[in-house]
Amino acid sequence: MIAMLAAPAPALPARPVPSSDAQRLAFQGVALMLVFLPPALILQSLDPRTLNDVSVWVKPTKFALSLALHYATLAWAMGLLAPEWRQGIYMRRSFLLALGAGFFEIAYISLQAARGRASHFNGATMMETVLYAIMGVGAVLLVVQSFDLGRHILKFPRRDVAAGVRLGAGLGLTLGSVATLVTAGIMSAGAIPAALGYPAGHWVGGAFSDAGGLPLLGWSTTGGDLRVSHFFSTHIMQALPLLGWLADRFRPKQARVLVLAGAVLLVALVMATFLQAVSGQPFLRIL
């Protein structure tokens, strides 16, 4: 970590763009995702069709909210970079890639909802198999971009960024990205349920239905649910920066130690909830 922070800066990208350009792209991503919300929420009450025993419009709603939060996190984190990187064409292209990947994901999920068909774990037709694979590639690109931003924050932060926020944002984005890649990759492949004799999906035992799940989150209360560890993995990206900010504000001398301790605890939580799901136990039982 010290070596990363002390490494000499490489040659900076040529052809600089305005310093707010990449952040503006990220905020456009937030706005784009929020556009999907009102129709999805309204259609939940108007459209009687269901998938996995819940409205076909539940998944587009959840993904729009999740992606909006993700883009907002990226926009904020971008402001922690040194100006020469924040204004570079490299970051602008990186954010364009992330924006395109997120738009394809929410568009395909919404299209499948409108058709009354599953977007995930659906290989019923060749077209759906291909589009599900493309959506997976887009999700990987989103995670890789988040990891790359976190890496740059660790190496090239603004001079005035406090230690807790810098470490929290850098570790939050890098660790959260790696954990998300692992948990989401395992879940989307459907390998664990299949190996245990269950249908491909996020359930491991229990009722193969999203009805009766935890309020708002929808996680299974009758068996294991791989979405739990995926959720905690992804939100490391927000939890550690928040912890870093709080540490800088109230315990600045211990900020680094507190962020590192928080990172260990969050990774342990991801591992614990993953093992819990694989064993067929619902998250509700450890609350």
N, C-alpha and C positions, 0 to 999 in steps of 0.2 A: 504493500500500500504506500509506504514512504517513497519507494522507488518510483511509483506511478506519479505521485505528487511532485517529485523533484525532477522528473524527466524533462529534458529540453523540448521546447515547442518545435514541431516540425514546420516546414514551410507552409505558410497559410494559403488558403485557396485564393485564386485570382478572381477578378471580376466581382468585386463586392456588391451586394445588394443592400437596400436600406435596412437599418438595424432591426426594425420592427417587422420585417417581411415574414420571417419564419413564424414568429409569434402570431402575426395576423392570420396566417394560414391555419394555425392550430385553433384560433378562436372561430374561424370560419367552419372548422370541423365541428366545434361545439354547437354552433348555430344550425349546421346541417343536421346533426343528430336530433336536436330539439324540435326540428320541423316534423320529424317522424312521430313525435310523441302524441300530440293532440289527436290525429286520426287513429292511431293505434289504441288510445284510451277510449275514444268514442266507439270504435268498432267492437271493443270487448263487450260493450253492453248491447250493441245492435246485431252483431253476427252470432248466431247460436252454435256455429260449428266449433268442434273441439279437436284437440290433439293431446294424447296422453291424459284425457279427461279434464283438460282445462282449455280455456279459449285459445283459438289459433293465434290470437293477437297478443298473448302474454309474452311470447319469446321476442317479437319485435320491440315491445315496450321495454323489456329488460335490457336488451342489447343497445337500444338507443340511449338509455340512461347510462349504461356502463361506458359506452364509447364517448359520450359527452363528458363524463368525468375524466376519462383518460386523456382526451385532448386538452381539457382545461389544466390537467396536471402537467402535460408537456409544455403548454404555453407558459405556465408559471416557472417551470424548471429552466426553460430556455433563457429566462431573464437572469439566471445565475451565472451564465457563461461570460467569459471575457469578451469584450466588444468585438475583437477581431474574429472571433469564432461565431458570435451571435449574428454578425452581419455578413458572414460568408455564404457563398453560393452553395457550399456543401450542405449546410444546415437547411437551406431553402429546398434543395432537391430531396433531402431526407424527409422533410415534413410533407412535401408533395406526395412522396411515395406512401407515407403513413395515411395521408388523407384519402388517397385513392383506394388503398386496401380497406379502410374502414367503410367507405361509401359502398364498395362492392359487397361487403359482408352484410350491411344493413339492407341494401337493395335486394339481395337474393333472399334473405330471411323474410322480408316483407312480401316479396313475390310469392314465395312458397306458402306463406300464411294466407294470402289472397286466393291461392289455388286450393287451400285446405290440405296441403301436403307438408310433410316434415322437411326441414332444411338440413337437419343433422341426422346422422346415422341412416341416411336414405340413399340406397343404391338400387332402387327399384327399376330405374331406367338408365340407359347409358348417359343421357344428358344430365340427369341428377347426380350420377356418380362423378362425372367430370366437374360439374359446378361445385359440388361439395369439396372435391380435391382442390379446386382453385381457391375456394373460400379458405381452406386450410393453409394454403401458401400465403394468402393475404394476411391471415392471423399471425403467421410466423414473421412476416415482414414488419408488422406492427410491433411485435415483441423485440425484434432485432433493432429497430429504430429506437425504442425506449432504452434498451441496453446501451446502445451507442451514445445516446445523449447523456446517460448516467456516467459513462466512462469519461466523456469529455468534461463533465462537471467536476469529477475528481481530479482531472489533470489540468484543466484550464479554467478555473473559476474566476469570477470577478474578484478584484483585490479586496473589496470591502465586504465580501460575504462571510458571515460568522462561521466558525468551525462546525457547530452543530448542524446548521442548515446545509452546509456544503456536504458534510459526510452523510447526513440523513437523505438528502436528495440523490447523491451519487450512489450510495449503497441501496437506497430504496428502489431506484430504477434498475440497477444492475441485478441485484438479488431477486427483486420482484419479477423481472423479465425471465431470468433463468428458471425460477420456480414455476412461473406460468407456463413456460415452454414445456417443462417436464410434466406437470399435472394435466394441462390441457391436451398435450400430445397423447398421453396415456389414455385419457378419457375419450378423446375423439376417435382413437383407433378402435375402441371397444374390446380391446384384448383381454382385460381382466374379467369383465362379466362373461365373455365367451369361454375363457379358460375355466371358470367356475360353473359353467353350464347354464348361464343366464342369457337372456336376449341382449344384443348390443345396445348400449345406452349408458346413462349415468347411474343406474341402479345396481346395487349388489345385494340381492335378496330383498325381502319385503315385498310390498305391493308394487307392481310395475306400472305405476300411475303417479301423476303429479298432483292429483286431487288429495286434499287432506294434508298437504305439506305445511311446513312452517309458514306463518304469516309473512307476506311480502317476499320472502326468499324462496319459498316453495320447496325447500329441501325435504326429502323423505323423512317421515317419522316412524316408519315401520322397518326400514332396512338401511344398508349403507348407501351413501350418495357421494359420488366422486366430485360433484360440483362444490362441495364444502371446501376441500383443500384448494381447488382452483380459485375459489373466491378469495380465500386468505392469501394465496400467492399473489394474485393481481393487486390486491389492496395493500400489500407491502409498499407499493409505489407511493401511496398517500400517507400511510401510517408512520413510516420512518422520517420523512420530511417534517411531519407535524411534531414528532417527538424531538427532532433536532431543533425546531423553532422554540418549543417549550423549554428545552434544556438551555438554549442560549439565553432565554429570557429569565429563567429562574435559577439555573445552576450552570452558569457559563464555564466555570473552571472544570466541571465534570461532564461537559457536553459530549466530548468524544466517547468517554466511557459509557455514558448513558445510551448513546446511539448504538454503540457496538453491542451492549447488553440487550437492547431492544431488538436488534437484528437477529441475535442468537435465539431469543425467545420466539420471535415471529417464525423463523425457519423451523424451530421445534414444533410450533403450533401447526404449521403446514404438514410436517411429517406425521404428527400425531393424528390429525384429522384424516390424512390419507390412509394410514394403517387402520384407523377405525372404520372407514368406509369399506376397505378391502375385506375386513372381517365381518361385514354385513351388519354393523351396528349404526344406528342413526345418531346424528350429532346431538339431538335433543337430550340424550342420556348423560352427556358430560356437561350440560349447562348447570 
